[in-house]
Amino acid sequence: MINKKVISWSIALTLLVIGFFIIRTISLNSLPVFVDEAIYIRWSQVMKSEASLRFLPMSDGKQPLFMLVTMPFFKVFSDPLIAGRMVSVLSGFGTLVGVMVLTYLLYTSLFTSFLAGLIYSVIPFTVFFNRMALADSMLAMFGVWVLVFGYLFSKTLRLDYAMLTGFALGGGLLTKSPAVFFYAWILISILFFTNIKALKKNLPQIGQLILGLLAIFLISQIMNSILKLGPNSNMAGLRNQDYLYSFKEVLSHPFSPLIPNLKTSLNWLWLLLTPAVFLSIFMIGKDKTDKKNLIF
């Protein structure tokens, strides 16, 4: 006989998934097309039509994975805007699964995992980006799975988890440049969840850690090197400089535009995360003795 608890959780998860897709797909083309969406979709159309231009986004310093994934969706949806936005919807679903898996790994609670998935499904911040044909949803998906596999690697030091972490990180690097920060998440996971004291007395485990970190770096960088196959592979690095200040510039105006940007960012986070979720972030991190709260 099937356990009633299993049936209850199955129904709850099914309703969560249905609700997730309803919120994100209903009137998907109602939002006016954003300029970056138009650019990405047009690139995808050109790349689909001309095989020699599969690295076209690199001409503007943009990684091409989002556009490449969008190409098959043109055969499913007649509206190019819907095709591009559906990629973000599915990427958002991948993030939802990752958030729930990560939460369960950290807290071993089905209720907490479900609650995290429910919050992710309904907050305006994630709903908005999951409905836009932009690379951000795909980047977030890879980022969450870097945390999932990075956590598993830091707890077990298994090579297979390290390899999966490398693949997730490599996917992020092929999606958008900010994925480079995911390397820091791996180091944070190791500092938080690997028993460093026990590690010092166990040479085989030290070897496993080094081998795993090497696998993560090599796999992610080999995937990233795919960009070298196309022309203009140096443009990503050049375009990144558009968003950076040199140390000399920072010293000359340390609070401009830092302060205005912080105010604007906090205002948008307050509105798009909703006040309840925004404040709960600080409440979760209040217990600094529990490391999993900090990483969550």
C-alpha positions in Angstrom: 0.0 0.0 0.0 1.3 3.4 -0.9 2.2 5.6 2.1 -0.3 8.5 2.5 2.7 10.9 3.1 4.2 9.9 -0.2 0.9 10.6 -2.0 0.5 14.0 -0.2 4.0 15.1 -1.1 3.6 13.9 -4.7 0.4 16.0 -5.0 2.1 19.0 -3.5 5.1 18.8 -5.8 2.8 18.3 -8.8 0.8 21.4 -7.9 4.0 23.4 -7.4 5.3 22.4 -10.8 1.9 23.2 -12.5 1.7 26.5 -10.7 5.3 27.4 -11.7 4.6 26.9 -15.4 1.2 28.6 -15.3 2.7 31.7 -13.7 5.5 31.8 -16.2 3.8 30.8 -19.5 0.4 32.5 -19.3 0.4 35.5 -21.7 4.1 35.0 -22.2 4.2 37.6 -25.0 2.3 40.2 -23.0 5.5 42.0 -21.8 6.9 44.4 -24.5 10.0 43.0 -26.1 13.2 44.3 -24.4 16.0 45.4 -26.7 18.5 42.7 -25.6 15.8 40.1 -26.2 15.4 41.3 -29.8 19.1 41.1 -30.3 19.5 37.6 -28.8 16.5 36.3 -30.8 17.8 37.8 -34.0 21.2 36.3 -33.4 19.6 32.9 -32.9 17.7 33.2 -36.1 20.8 34.1 -38.1 22.8 31.3 -36.4 20.1 28.8 -37.3 20.1 29.8 -40.9 23.9 30.0 -41.3 26.0 27.3 -39.7 29.2 29.4 -40.2 27.8 32.1 -37.9 27.2 29.9 -34.8 29.6 32.2 -32.8 28.0 35.4 -34.0 27.3 36.7 -30.4 31.0 36.7 -29.8 31.3 39.7 -32.2 29.7 41.7 -29.4 31.5 39.9 -26.5 28.5 37.7 -25.6 28.7 34.0 -25.0 26.5 32.0 -27.4 25.0 29.1 -25.4 21.6 30.8 -24.7 21.3 31.6 -28.5 22.3 28.1 -29.5 19.8 26.5 -27.1 17.1 28.9 -28.5 17.6 27.7 -32.1 15.6 24.4 -31.9 12.7 26.2 -30.2 12.0 28.0 -33.5 10.7 24.7 -34.9 8.3 24.3 -31.9 7.0 27.9 -31.6 6.0 30.1 -34.6 6.5 33.3 -32.5 10.3 33.9 -32.1 9.7 35.8 -28.9 7.8 32.9 -27.3 10.6 30.6 -28.5 13.3 32.6 -26.7 11.3 33.2 -23.6 10.5 29.5 -23.3 14.2 28.8 -23.0 14.2 31.0 -19.9 11.1 29.4 -18.6 12.7 25.9 -18.8 16.0 27.3 -17.3 13.9 28.7 -14.5 12.5 25.2 -13.9 16.0 23.8 -13.8 16.8 26.4 -11.2 13.6 25.5 -9.2 14.7 21.9 -9.0 18.3 22.9 -8.1 17.0 25.2 -5.3 14.9 22.4 -3.8 17.7 19.9 -4.1 20.2 22.2 -2.5 17.7 23.1 0.3 17.1 19.4 1.0 20.8 18.7 1.1 21.4 21.5 3.6 18.4 20.9 5.9 17.2 17.3 5.1 13.6 18.6 5.4 11.0 18.0 2.7 8.9 20.9 4.0 11.8 23.4 3.9 12.7 22.2 0.4 9.1 22.6 -0.7 8.9 26.1 0.9 12.1 27.2 -0.8 10.7 26.0 -4.2 7.4 27.8 -3.5 9.1 31.1 -2.7 11.2 30.8 -5.8 8.1 30.1 -7.9 6.1 33.1 -6.8 8.5 36.0 -6.1 8.4 38.7 -8.7 12.2 38.7 -9.2 12.4 35.2 -10.5 9.1 35.3 -12.3 10.2 38.4 -14.3 13.5 37.0 -15.4 12.1 33.6 -16.2 9.7 35.3 -18.6 12.3 37.2 -20.5 14.5 35.9 -23.4 17.7 36.8 -21.6 20.7 34.7 -20.6 20.2 35.5 -16.9 17.8 32.6 -16.1 20.2 30.1 -17.7 23.1 31.6 -15.8 21.2 31.3 -12.5 20.4 27.6 -13.3 24.0 26.7 -13.8 24.9 28.7 -10.7 22.5 26.8 -8.5 23.8 23.5 -9.8 27.4 24.6 -9.2 26.4 25.0 -5.5 24.6 21.6 -5.4 27.5 19.6 -6.9 30.0 21.8 -5.1 28.4 21.0 -1.8 28.3 17.3 -2.5 32.0 17.4 -3.6 33.0 19.3 -0.4 31.2 16.8 1.8 32.4 13.6 0.0 35.5 14.6 -2.0 34.3 12.3 -4.8 35.7 12.8 -8.2 32.3 12.3 -10.0 30.8 15.2 -8.1 33.8 17.3 -8.9 33.3 16.5 -12.6 29.6 17.5 -12.4 30.6 20.7 -10.8 33.0 21.4 -13.6 30.4 20.7 -16.2 27.9 23.1 -14.5 30.5 25.8 -14.2 31.6 25.3 -17.8 27.9 25.7 -18.8 27.8 29.0 -16.9 31.0 30.3 -18.6 29.4 29.5 -22.0 26.3 31.5 -21.0 27.6 34.7 -19.4 30.8 36.2 -18.1 29.7 36.6 -14.4 29.9 32.8 -14.1 33.5 33.3 -13.2 32.3 34.2 -9.7 31.1 30.6 -9.4 34.7 29.6 -8.7 34.4 31.5 -5.4 31.3 29.5 -4.5 33.3 26.2 -4.7 36.0 27.5 -2.4 33.3 28.8 0.1 31.6 25.4 0.0 34.9 23.7 0.8 35.6 26.1 3.7 32.1 25.6 5.1 31.5 21.9 4.6 34.9 20.1 4.4 36.4 19.0 7.7 39.7 20.9 7.3 41.1 19.7 10.7 40.5 16.0 9.8 41.8 16.7 6.3 45.2 17.8 7.6 45.8 14.3 9.1 44.7 12.4 6.0 47.0 12.6 3.0 44.7 10.5 0.7 41.8 12.9 1.3 44.1 15.9 0.6 45.0 14.2 -2.7 41.3 13.7 -3.4 40.6 17.4 -2.7 43.4 18.6 -5.0 42.4 16.1 -7.8 38.7 17.2 -7.5 39.6 20.9 -7.7 41.9 20.3 -10.6 39.1 18.4 -12.4 36.6 21.3 -11.8 39.1 23.8 -13.2 40.1 21.8 -16.2 36.6 20.7 -17.2 35.2 24.2 -16.9 38.1 25.8 -18.8 38.1 23.2 -21.5 34.4 23.9 -22.0 35.1 27.6 -22.0 37.8 27.1 -24.6 35.1 26.1 -27.1 34.7 29.9 -27.6 38.2 29.9 -29.2 36.8 28.0 -32.1 35.0 31.1 -33.4 36.3 34.5 -34.4 36.3 37.4 -32.0 37.0 35.1 -29.1 38.8 38.0 -27.3 35.8 40.3 -27.4 34.2 38.9 -24.2 37.2 40.0 -22.2 37.2 43.4 -23.9 33.5 43.9 -23.3 33.9 43.0 -19.6 36.1 46.0 -19.3 33.1 48.2 -20.1 31.7 47.4 -16.6 34.9 47.7 -14.6 36.8 50.6 -13.1 40.6 50.6 -12.7 42.0 51.0 -9.2 43.1 54.5 -10.2 39.5 55.4 -11.1 38.1 53.8 -8.0 40.5 55.8 -5.8 39.6 59.0 -7.6 35.8 58.6 -7.0 35.3 55.7 -4.5 31.7 56.4 -3.8 30.5 57.2 -7.3 28.6 55.4 -8.8 28.8 53.0 -5.8 26.3 54.7 -3.5 23.7 55.5 -6.2 23.9 52.0 -7.6 23.6 50.5 -4.1 20.5 52.6 -3.5 19.0 51.6 -6.8 19.8 47.9 -6.3 18.3 47.8 -2.8 15.2 49.5 -4.0 14.7 47.0 -6.8 15.5 44.0 -4.6 13.0 45.3 -2.0 10.3 45.5 -4.6 11.1 42.4 -6.7 11.9 40.0 -3.9 9.0 41.5 -1.8 9.7 42.9 1.7 8.9 39.6 3.4 11.5 37.6 1.4 14.1 40.4 1.5 13.9 40.6 5.3 13.8 36.8 5.7 17.2 36.7 4.0 18.7 38.5 7.0 16.7 36.5 9.5 18.1 33.2 8.0 21.7 34.5 8.2 21.2 35.7 11.8 22.5 32.4 13.2 26.1 32.6 12.1 27.0 29.5 14.1 25.2 27.4 11.5 27.2 27.6 8.3 24.5 26.2 6.1 22.4 29.3 6.9 25.1 31.6 5.6 25.5 29.7 2.3 21.7 29.4 1.9 
